[in-house]
Amino acid sequence: MPGNYGGLATSILRQATYLSRHRVDIVFDAYPRPSIKDSERARRGIEEKEYIITGPEQHRPKNLADSLKSRSFKEQLPPFLAREWESPQYTHIIEDRYVYLAYLGSCFLFYVNNGKVIKKAVDELASNHEEADTRICTHVKAIDSMNFENKNIVSRASDTDIAVNMIYHCKKFAANVWMDVGTSARNDRRYINISAISMALGESLCNALPGFHAFTGSDYTPAFVQKGKIRPFAILEKDKPAQNAFAKMSREKLDNASVEALKFFTTRICGATATSKASLNQQRYKVFEKGYGPKASAKNPLEKLKGIAASTIPPCEAELIKHIYRASFVAKMWANADQKEIEQHPNASDGWKLNNNDLYEIIWFDRPQLPTA
C-alpha cells in the first residue's frame, strides 16, 4: 500500500475502475450528529482522533485499519479524493469511464475530455442519506434509467443491509442486479444474483424483508439473543399474518392486528408452537420457569438462579412494542432508499430520544422497570 495520500488515492481509483469498463459509482457513508447509529458506532469502538488531510504528499497513517475507526478520517478522505482526482495524472486510469463519487450531500462525476479530467457536480444524485447502504439504491436507480442493452448492475459490497435493500428494490429495475462479495485473497469471492433471489422469494416475502431484517436485528436495532435470522425466516415463510405485518412496517402505521401478529411471531421464535395460545408475557414466563424454576429434587430451590441470563428470556410486551416502533422506522428508511431524501431523525414515538449530550438513545419501555412494593 502506498505511503502517502496521493498513492492511496491512486490505489483506490485503480481498484474501483478495475470493476467496470463503463461506469463506476463510489459511495461513502456520512457521519452526521446526532444519528441513530451512534450507539452502534460506540460499540464498534469508533475513535474520535482528529485527522486533517492537506495534500497528496502527506504521509498516510501507518495503520489504515485503525484510521478507518475514526469518524474524522472517514469524513476527510472523500473530499480529498474529490480534489485529487481532478489532476491530469488520473486520465490514464479513468480513460473512457464515467466515475461517480458520492459523499455527504454531494455527488461528482469524473470523466476525461481532450486529455483532461473533467469534474462535474451531479445534482440528481445529491442526497441526504447517511448510509451508503441506502444511497447505493439511488445510484442503481439512476443507472437503470439509462438506455443500455443487456444491463447488469453489480454492487461490490458484503453488507447484509445492502443485500436486503437490493432484494426489496430490484423488482423496480429492468436491469439484473448482482452483488460482488468476498475476496480473492481468501478464495471466497463470488457473485450473487439479487434479481434471481427476489424472484424466487416472491412478492410477499420481498415486501416483508426490510421489516423482518430490522425486527430481528441490524446496525440500527437490537437483535434477539441467540435467535439469529435463519430459524425466524423459516417461521416467517409459513406465517402470512407476520409477512403482512412486516410489509406494513415499511409503508404505514401498524394497526392492532399487525402488532398482535408480531407478538405471536415473537413467541414463535422464542420457542412457542404454531398452535400455541400463550401471550408473549406468558411465553416469557414459561421460558423463564423452564430454565430457572426450582426442581423438587433440588437441595437448594434457588440454586439455578445463580446463573440466570436475562438476555435469553423473551422480551415482555412493553419492550416489544418499542422494538416494533424502532424496526418500523428503520424499515421505512430502507423502503425509501431509492429516493433522494429519506427521514433519518426519529422522535420518541419511534422508540428513540435525544439525551443531554444530543445523542439518540433507545427508549426500552415506558412503564416502571419494577413493580411497586
N, C-alpha and C positions, 0 to 999 in steps of 0.2 A: 504494500500500500504506500503511495507517495507520501513524502514527509511534510509537504506544505498544502495549504488550502487550494492553490491553483491545481496541483496534481490531483487532489481529491475531487475537484470539480470536473476535471478531465475524465477521471475514472468513473464517476457517476454517469456522465453523459455517454461514455463508451458502452457501459453495461446496459444502459437504458435503450440506446439506439440499436444495439445488437438484437433486440427483441423484435424489431419490425423494420421493414424497408420503406414503409409509407408514413405511418403516423404513430407517435409515442406520446402518451399523456402521463406526466409525473405529478402525483397528487400528494401533498403533505398535510398532516394534521395541523390544526391551530390550537393554541393554548390560552383561551380567554379565562378571565376570572370574573365571577365565580363560574364553576362548572360542576355538573352532577357527576363528573368523573374524578373530582378532587380526592375523594376517599380512596378510589382505586389506585390513583397515581401515588398517593401517600403509602398505600400498601406495597406497591412495587418498589418504593424507595426512590422516588423522583428527587433529584438533588436540586438545590437552589443556588449552586455555584454559578457565578456570572461569567459569561463569555462575550467577547467583542471580536468580531472578525473584521479586520481592517483591509485586507487585500490578499491577492494570490500568493505573495511571497511569504506571508506569515506562516510560521510553523503550526501545524495542526497538533491537537492533543495526542500524546503517545498511545493512550488507551481510548480508542473510539467507542468501545462498548460502554465504558464508564461515562463518556461525554454524552452519549445518547440517552442517559438517565436524567440529563439536565434540561429543564424547560428552556433555560436561556440559550443553550446550544442549538436546540431544535427550533427556536424562534429566529436565531441569527443565520442559520445555514441557508434556508430557501431564498431570502433576499440577496444574499451573497451570490448564489448561483444565478439569479436573475440578472445581476450586474455583470458577472463574469462571462456568461455565455454569449454576451454581445460581442466579445472580442473576435477579431478576424481569425485567430488561431483555431477556432472551433468549426470553421467552414468544412474542413475535410472530414469531420465527424458527423455533422448534421447532413451534409451532402444534399440530396433531394428530398429529405424527410421534412415533415412538419412536427416540431417538438413543442408540446404544451406543458407549461409549468404552472401549477395551481397551488396557492398558499394564502392563508388569511382570507381576505375578501377579494383577492385579485387572481387573474389568470393571464399569462403571457404566452404568445406564440412566437417561436423562433424558426426562421427558415432562411435559406441562402438565395440571394438575388444578385447577379453580376459580381460574384466573388465576395460579397459582403453578407454578414449575418444581420438579418432584419428582426427587430423585436417589436411586437405589436400587442397592445392590450386587447383582450377578448372579453368584452363586457357580458356577452351572453353566457359565459362560463364563470363569471364572478358570482360568488355565493356567500352565505353566512354560515356554512357548515363548519362545525368544529372538527369533526372526524373525517378522515379520508375514507373511512368505511362507508359513509353515506354519500360523500361527494363524488366518489367514483361513479355512482349511478347517473349523475348529471352528465358526466363525460361519455358514458356508454350510450346514453340517450342521444347526445349530440352526434356521436359517430354513426349511430344507427340511422339518423335522419339524412346522412349523406348518401348520394346515389352511387354506391359501389356494387359491383356484381359479386356474388359468392362471398358475402361478408362473413368473416369470423372475427369476433372481438374477444381478445384474450386479456384477462386481468392477472398480472403477476403478483400474487399475494397468497398468504396462508392463514388468513384470519377467518374464524367461523362467522363473525358478524357479516363480513363481506359475502361469504357464501350464502347466508340466509337472505341478505338483501337482494343478491343477484337472482336466486331462485324465485323469490317473490315477484321481482320486477321483470324478469326476462320474457314473460308472456306478452309484454307490451312491445317487444322488439322484434323486428323482422330478421335480424342477424342471429347467427348462432353464437351463444355466449359461452366462453370457456374460462376456467381458472388454471393457471400455471403454478403449481405448488411444489414444495420440496427443493432439494439442491442436488446438483451433480456430484458434489464432493461426498455426500452421504449416499449417493446412488439411489435416491428415493424421489427424484424429480419426475413429475407426471402431469398430464393434462386431464382435467375433469370437465366433462361436458355438462355444464349447468343447465342448458336448454333441455337436454335429454332427461335430466333428473326432474326438472319442473314438469315435463310432460308425463313422466312415469308416476309422479306423486299425485297428479290430478289437481283440479282447481280448488277443491275444498281444503286439502292439506296444505297447499301452497298459500292460500289465503290465511290459514291458521298459523303459519310458520313464524312470522315476526312475533306474534303474541306468545306463542309457545316458547320460543327461544328466550325472550325477555323474562317470562314467568319462571322458567327452570334455571335461570342464572346466566348473566352476561357481565360485561365490563361495567354496566350501569346498575345492575340489580343483583341482590344476593341469591345464592343457589341453595337448594335443599341439600343438606349434608348427606353424602353417601348415596344420593339418588341418581346423579348423572343425567344423561339425556336418552340413552338407548331404551331402557325399560319404559320411562314415561312416554317416549314417542310410540313404542309398541302399543301402549294403552290408548294413546290418542288415536291411533289408526282405527280403532274399533269403537270410539266414543264420539258419535256425531254431535251430541249437545256440547261437548267440550270443543270440538272443531269449530262449531258456530260461535261459541263464546270467544275463543281466541281470535277468530276472524273479526268479530265486532270490536275487539280491543283496538284494532288498527284504524277503525273508522269512526266510532261514535261512543257515547257514554253507555256503559253497560247497564242493562236492566236487571231486575231481581232474578229472573230466570237464568241469565248468564252467570251471575255471581254464584248462584246455587250450583250450577253445572261445574264451575271451577272449584268450589268447595268439595264437591263429590270427586272430581278428578284428583284433588289433593289427597283425599282419603285413600284413593286407589293407589297412587304412587307411594303412599305410606303404609301399604300392606292390606287394605280392605279388599274384599272380593267384589266382583261386578254386581252381585246381588245384595250387597250389604245395605242395611238401612241406617247404619250408625252415622250420626253427625260428625263433623270434623273434631269437635271437642270430645265426643265420646270415643272416637278412634284414637285421639291423643292420649286419653286416659288408659285405653286398652293397651297401647304400645308401652306406656309407662309401667303399667301393672305387670305386663308380661316380662319386662326386662328387670324391674327393680322391686316387684312385690315380694313380700316375705313368703318363705316356704314353711309348711307345717313342721317339717323335719329339722329346720334350722335351729341351731342353738341360740343364735342372736337374730331376732326378726329383722333388725335394721342393717344386717351385715352387707346386703347388696347395695345399699345406698351410698356406701363409701366410694364406689367407682362410677357414680352417676355422670353421664354425658348428656347434658340437656339439649345440645345441638342435634342429637339423633332422634329426638322426640318430635312428632309433627307440630307445626305451629298452631296456636289457638286461633279461633276465628277472628278475633280482634286484630291480631298480627297479619293474618292472611288478607284481610280487607285492604290494609295499607299496601301490602305487597302487590295486590291486584292493581291498585291505583298507579303504583310506580311502573309496573310492567306495561300497563296501558299507555302511559305517557311515552315510554321508550318505543313501544310498538308503533304508535302514531308517527313518531320521528322517522323510524325506518320505512314505514309505508309511504312516506312523502319524500323519500331520499332522491327521487328523480326530479324534484322541484328545486329552484334556486334558493328559496327561503324556507326554512323549517323552524318550528318552535322548539327551542332548546333550554328554556328557562321555566322550570315548574313553579307552582305555588304550593301552599300547604295541602290543598285538596288533591294534589298529585303525589303526596307522600314524602315530600322534602320540605325543609325550611332553612332559611338563612340564619346562621348563628351570629354571634357578636363579632366574629372575625370575617364576616361576609363570605363564608364558605357554606355550601349546601351540606346539610346533614340529614340523615334519614329519620323520618318520624315512624317509629316502630309500631306504636299503638296510641290511642287516645285515653284509654281507661287507666286507673291506678294499677301499678305493677303487682301489688299485693293486696289481698282483701283486708278490709278494716278489721281490727281486733274485736 
